[in-house]
């Protein structure tokens, strides 16, 4: 992690936990992570959401860490490489 003033390629903009219960499988996790991260980016930074130079990436839990880790981390990435300042501005 680095401050936005330093060169970086991505910025965490949201985190959330997947629902409790049995491990839902890789496909279900991908579907939930993509949908929720997409929705949160459009709510937090609509201009960045519409900007084709901003991509979406996320970190999601693996079966081996379930149920102790159900957290998804949503990251906006600069498709044009390293940047300074907030990608979401």
N, C-alpha and C positions, 0 to 999 in steps of 0.2 A: 504494500500500500504506500502511496506517495500523495502529497498534497496536490491539488489541481494545478497549482502554479508550476509544478515540475513536469517535465515531459512524461506522458503516459498514453496508453492506447485504449484504456477502458475505464469506466466509472460505475461503481455500484450505485444503483438508484432505488432498489427495493430488495427486501427479504421477506419470506413468508414460510410457514410450515405447511407441509402437505397433511391431509387428514390422518388421524390415528387409525389404526387397524392393521391388517395384514399387508405385507408388501404388495403393492398393486401391479408390479411388473414394469419393465423398462418402457414399454410403449405407452402405458398409462401415465407414467411419470413424465415422459417427454411431452405428451399431449397437455397435461396439466401445467407443467412449467412454461411451455411456450405460450399457452393461452393467457395465463395469469401475468407473466412478464410483459407480454404484448399489451394487455389491458392496462397494466400499471404504468408503462411508458407513455401510452397515449393520454393518461390522466395527469401524470406528473409533468410531462414535457411534450405537449402536442406538436410544437414546431420540430423538435428533434425526431419525434415519431414519424413525421411526414418527410423528413430529410433523408434522401437516399444515401448520403455519406455517413449516416449513423446506422450501425447494425446492432443486432440483439444477440447476446450470449448469456448463458446461465450455467450455474453449477448446481447439480442436483444430487440427492443422496443415492448411494448404491445399495444393493440388496444386503451386502455384508455389514453395512452400518445401520440398517433398519432394525428396530424402531427407534434406536437412540438418536439417530440423525434423520430428521424429516424436513430439514431446511433447504429451501431453494434460494439462491442468490442471483438476482437479475443484474446484468451488466450491460451498459450501453458501450459500444465500441466504435472507434473512429475507423471507418473503412479506408481513409486516406493516410493512415499511418499515425505516427506519434503526433500528439497535440499538447498544447498548454491551455489551461483554463478548463472550464466545465464543458463537456461534450453536450450537455443538455441545454445550454444557453442558445 
